[in-house]
Amino acid sequence: MGDVVTMGAKFLESEADVKSLRVDPARPLFSAEHDEILAGHTADVYFVKTLQVLRAEGKADVPVVAEIFPRSEGMLAGVEEALRLLQNRPPGLGAIEVWAMDEGEWFSPKEVVMRIAGPYSAFGVYETAILGILAQSSGWATAARRVVEAAGGKPVSSFGARHVHPAVAPVMERAALLAGASGAACILAAKLQGKEPVGTVPHALMLILGDTVSGALAYHHHTAPDSPRIILVDTYKDEAEESLRVAEVLGKALEGVRLDTPGERGGVTPDLVAEVRARLDQAGYRHVKILVSGGLTPERVQQLAAAGADAFGVGSYISSAPPLDMTLDLKMVEGKPVAKRGRIPGIQANPRLRLRIDGRNRVA
């Protein structure tokens, strides 16, 4: 096939290619770059060895059909990124057809979520990347959906970028937005989805300025008029007291207060939310919303929403969601049904699949 280059990186087709690959140990970050992923540099090495053996046997280009299915139920995400990966393969790899369920759909265990047809050499090396994209994104989306449902229609923002590698933070936040999150704090993630990032300030502002009210006034005076006036009120004093102090100085300009009480102080409890809500209402600040963040789970979100919380910032529950295992099996080889032991040979019907890439490598 000769040297195939994609975006500056050589496509790996053999053990010799792998051995000759040189990587700068002093590179700025350890994460894979786009061209490295497209060139197969993040593949499990046995897929490159398989391609080498099949090419030597004259079987690398035999037509096959592969199907991808999950081990458990969940929300499908990562399809669009997997399709972009396949659409940007080196031209010499040959044409394929891809069918897939839509992102945001809930799938059942062992339901086929994607089907790929074409020469094995055209996509086999990408199995690692495709499965990783679908598994991780679907895990994040599933967790985010459970939080969104627990919130009962109240907004949920994804604050999980600090818990994952920065290279995949936009992928995680995209999965959360797909699952119904109203916003994301990560700038690149929000921009990629055509949104503006959400969030106000960390505790650092209050600690440096030395007082919550001073921090609130500085934020109000120095940020854009359309930047939401939501003030963090758990840095120094009692949250209810700080909420009232901030409300007194900002008045109608104050849109909300954020409770992020650490676990060392018991975290944000339903009783705390109820007290802050009652004291704000009694003082005439019914317009002030209560945003809660910090170690939230679906169960806590449901409890806090019932106590009067208006919005939620959720990080670790979404970011720490385990990937939903995905498996790719060959089900047809040269037009004949096949399968490993324990699996049913041949294509498994799923009417929810739709053609996404046609035989000319174009979006269907």
KACORDA-V187681 format. One record per pair of residues at least 24 apart in sequence whose ideal C-beta (glycine too) atoms are under 10 Angstrom apart, sorted by the first residue. I is the first residue (numbers start at 1). J is the second residue. Records with the same first field share a line. If there is no record, write none. Layout:
# KACORDA-V187681
I->J, J
This chain:
# KACORDA-V187681
1->51, 55, 60, 61, 90, 92, 93, 94, 121
2->92
3->92
4->39, 40, 89, 90, 91, 92, 93
5->35, 39, 90, 92
6->34, 35, 36, 37, 38, 39, 40, 88, 89, 90, 91, 92, 93
7->33, 34, 35, 36, 37, 38, 39, 88, 90
8->33, 34, 35, 36, 38, 39
9->33, 34, 35, 36, 37, 38, 39, 40, 41, 90
10->35, 39, 40, 41, 90
11->38, 39, 40, 41, 48, 89, 90, 92, 93, 125
12->36, 39, 40, 41, 43, 45, 47, 48, 51, 52, 125
13->40, 48, 51, 52, 55, 60, 93, 121, 125
14->48, 49, 51, 52, 53, 55, 56
15->45, 48, 49, 52, 53
16->48, 52
17->41, 48, 51, 52
18->43, 45, 48, 49, 52
29->165, 166, 167
30->165, 167
31->165, 166, 167, 168
32->129, 167
33->167
34->84, 85, 88
35->88
37->85, 88, 126, 128, 129, 132, 133
38->84, 85, 86, 88, 89, 90, 126, 129
39->89, 90, 125
40->89, 90, 124, 125, 126, 128, 129
41->125, 129
42->125, 126, 128, 129, 132
43->124, 125, 126, 127, 128, 129
44->125, 127, 128, 129, 131
45->128
46->127, 128
47->124, 125, 126, 127, 128, 129
48->124, 125
50->120, 121, 124, 125, 127
51->120, 121, 124, 125
54->119, 120, 121, 124
55->121
59->119, 120, 121, 333, 334
60->94, 119, 120, 121, 122, 124
61->93, 94, 118, 119, 120, 121, 122
62->119, 120, 121, 333, 334, 335
63->94, 96, 117, 118, 119, 120, 122, 332, 333, 334, 335
64->116, 117, 118, 119, 120, 121, 122, 123, 124, 330, 331, 332, 333, 334, 335, 338
65->97, 99, 115, 116, 117, 118, 329, 330, 331, 332, 333, 335, 337, 338, 346, 347
66->96, 98, 114, 115, 116, 117, 118, 120, 123, 124, 127, 130, 328, 329, 330, 331, 332
67->99, 112, 113, 114, 115, 116, 117, 327, 328, 329, 330, 331, 332, 339, 343, 346, 347, 348, 350, 353
68->100, 112, 113, 114, 115, 116, 127, 130, 131, 134, 135, 326, 327, 328, 329
69->107, 108, 109, 110, 111, 112, 113, 114, 115, 325, 326, 327, 328, 329, 343, 348, 350
70->107, 108, 109, 110, 111, 112, 113, 134, 135, 138, 324, 325, 326, 327
71->109, 110, 135, 324, 325, 326, 327
72->107, 108, 109, 110, 138, 139, 142, 322, 324, 325
73->106, 107, 108, 109, 110, 111, 142, 324
74->106, 107, 108, 109, 113, 135, 138, 139, 141, 142, 143, 145, 146, 321, 323, 324
75->103, 104, 105, 106, 107, 137, 138, 139, 140, 141, 142, 143, 144, 145, 146, 175, 178, 179, 180, 324
76->100, 101, 102, 103, 104, 105, 106, 107, 111, 113, 114, 134, 137, 138, 141, 142, 178, 324, 352
77->103, 104, 105, 133, 134, 135, 136, 137, 138, 139, 140, 141, 142, 144, 145, 171, 172, 174, 175, 176, 177, 178, 179, 324
78->103, 113, 114, 130, 131, 132, 133, 134, 135, 136, 137, 138, 139, 140, 141, 171, 174, 175, 178, 324, 326
79->103, 104, 105, 113, 114, 130, 133, 134, 137, 138, 178, 356
80->133, 137, 174, 178, 356
81->129, 130, 133, 134, 137, 171, 174, 175
82->113, 114, 116, 126, 129, 130, 131, 132, 133, 134, 137, 356
83->114, 130, 133, 356, 357, 363
84->133, 363
85->123, 126, 129, 130, 133
86->114, 116, 118, 122, 123, 126, 129, 130, 356, 357, 361
87->356, 357, 361, 362, 363
88->361
89->122, 123, 125, 126, 361
90->122
91->361
92->121, 122
93->118, 119, 121, 122, 123, 124, 125, 126, 361
94->118, 119, 120, 121, 122, 123, 361
95->119, 122, 357, 358, 359, 360, 361, 362
96->122, 123, 357, 358, 359, 360, 361
97->355, 356, 357, 358, 359, 360, 361, 364
98->123, 130, 353, 354, 355, 356, 357, 358, 361, 363, 364
99->350, 352, 353, 354, 355, 356, 357, 364
100->134, 350, 352, 353, 354, 355, 356, 357
101->350, 352, 353, 354, 356
102->352, 353, 354, 356
103->134, 137, 138, 141, 174, 175, 178, 179
104->141, 145, 178, 179, 180
105->352
106->141, 142, 145
107->138, 142, 324, 350, 352
108->350
109->324
110->327, 343, 344, 348
111->348, 350, 352, 353
112->329, 331, 347, 348, 349, 350, 352, 353
113->138, 326, 350, 352, 353
114->326, 328, 350, 353, 356
115->331, 332, 347, 348, 350, 353, 355, 356
116->328, 330, 356, 357
117->331, 332, 347, 357, 359
118->357, 359, 361
120->330, 333
122->361
123->328
124->328, 330
126->328
127->326, 327, 328
128->328
130->326, 328
131->323, 325, 326, 327, 328
132->168, 323, 326
133->168, 171, 326
134->323, 324, 325, 326, 328
135->322, 323, 324, 325, 326, 327
136->164, 168, 171, 172, 175, 321, 322, 323, 324, 326
137->168, 171, 172, 174, 175, 176, 178, 179, 323, 324
138->175, 178, 179, 321, 323, 324, 325, 326
139->172, 175, 318, 320, 321, 322, 323, 324, 325, 326
140->164, 168, 171, 172, 173, 174, 175, 176, 178, 179, 318, 319, 320, 321, 322, 323, 324
141->172, 174, 175, 176, 177, 178, 179, 180, 181, 318, 321, 324
142->175, 179, 318, 321, 322, 324
143->172, 175, 176, 179, 297, 298, 314, 316, 317, 318, 319, 320, 321, 322, 324
144->172, 173, 175, 176, 177, 178, 179, 180, 181, 314, 317, 318, 319, 321
145->175, 176, 178, 179, 180, 181, 298, 318
146->179, 297, 298, 299, 301, 317, 318, 321
147->176, 179, 180, 181, 296, 297, 298, 300, 301, 302, 312, 314, 317, 318
148->176, 179, 180, 181, 182, 298, 301, 312, 314
149->179, 180, 298, 301, 302
150->296, 297, 298, 299, 300, 301, 302, 303, 304, 305, 312, 314, 317
151->180, 181, 182, 296, 298, 301, 302, 304, 305, 309, 310, 311, 312, 314
152->301, 302, 305, 306
153->180, 305
154->182, 289, 291, 292, 301, 304, 305, 309, 310, 311, 312
155->180, 181, 182, 183, 198, 289, 291, 310, 311, 312, 313
156->180, 181, 182, 183, 296, 301, 311, 312, 313, 314, 318
157->181, 182, 183, 184, 185, 190, 197, 198, 199, 291, 293, 311, 312, 313, 314, 315
158->182, 183, 184, 185, 186, 189, 190, 198, 313, 314, 315, 318, 319
159->183, 184, 185, 186, 198, 199, 260, 293, 294, 296, 312, 313, 314, 315, 316, 318, 319
160->184, 185, 186, 189, 313, 314, 315, 316, 317, 318, 319, 320, 321
161->185, 186, 187, 188, 189, 197, 315, 319
162->186, 315, 316, 319
163->315, 316, 317, 318, 319, 320
164->315, 316, 318, 319, 320
168->319
169->319
172->318, 319, 321
173->197, 318, 319
175->318, 321
176->314, 315, 318, 319, 321
179->318
181->312, 313, 314, 318
182->311, 312
183->311, 313
185->293, 313, 315
196->226, 227
198->228, 230, 311, 313
199->227, 228, 230, 258, 293, 313
200->227, 228, 229, 230, 231, 232, 255, 256, 258, 291
201->230, 231, 232, 258
202->232, 235, 260
203->232, 234, 235, 236, 260, 262
204->235
205->231, 232, 235
206->231, 232, 233, 234, 235, 236, 242
207->235, 236
209->235
210->235, 236
211->235, 236, 237, 242, 245
212->236, 237, 239, 241, 242, 243, 245, 246, 257
213->237, 242, 245, 246, 248, 249, 250
214->249
215->246
216->242, 245, 246, 247, 249, 250, 253, 254, 257
217->246, 249, 250
219->250
220->246, 249, 250, 253, 254
225->253
227->255
228->254, 255, 256, 289, 291
229->253, 254, 255, 256, 257, 288
230->254, 255, 256, 257, 258, 288, 289, 290, 291, 311, 313
231->255, 256, 257, 258, 288, 291
232->257, 258, 259, 260, 291, 293
233->257, 258, 259, 260, 261, 276, 290
234->258, 259, 260, 261, 262, 265, 268, 272, 293, 294
235->260
238->272, 275, 276, 279
239->265, 268, 272, 273, 275, 276, 279, 290
240->272, 275, 276, 277, 278, 279, 280
241->276, 279
242->276
243->275, 276, 277, 279, 280, 283, 285, 288, 290
244->276, 279, 280, 282, 283, 285, 288
246->285, 288
247->279, 280, 283, 284, 285, 287, 288
248->283, 285
250->285, 288
251->284, 285, 287, 288
252->285, 287, 288
254->280, 285, 287, 288, 289
255->287, 288, 289, 291
256->280, 287, 288, 289, 290, 291, 310, 311
257->285, 288, 289, 290, 291, 292
258->289, 290, 291, 292, 293, 294, 311, 313
259->290, 291, 292, 293, 294, 304, 309
260->291, 292, 293, 294, 295, 313
261->292, 293, 294, 295
262->294, 295
263->294, 295
267->292, 294, 295, 296, 300
268->292, 293, 294, 295, 296, 300, 303, 304, 307, 309
269->300, 303, 304, 307
270->300, 303, 304, 305, 306, 307, 308, 309
271->307
272->304, 307, 309
273->303, 304, 305, 306, 307, 308, 309, 310
274->304, 306, 307, 308, 309
275->307, 308
276->307, 308, 309
277->307, 308, 309, 310
278->308
280->308
281->308
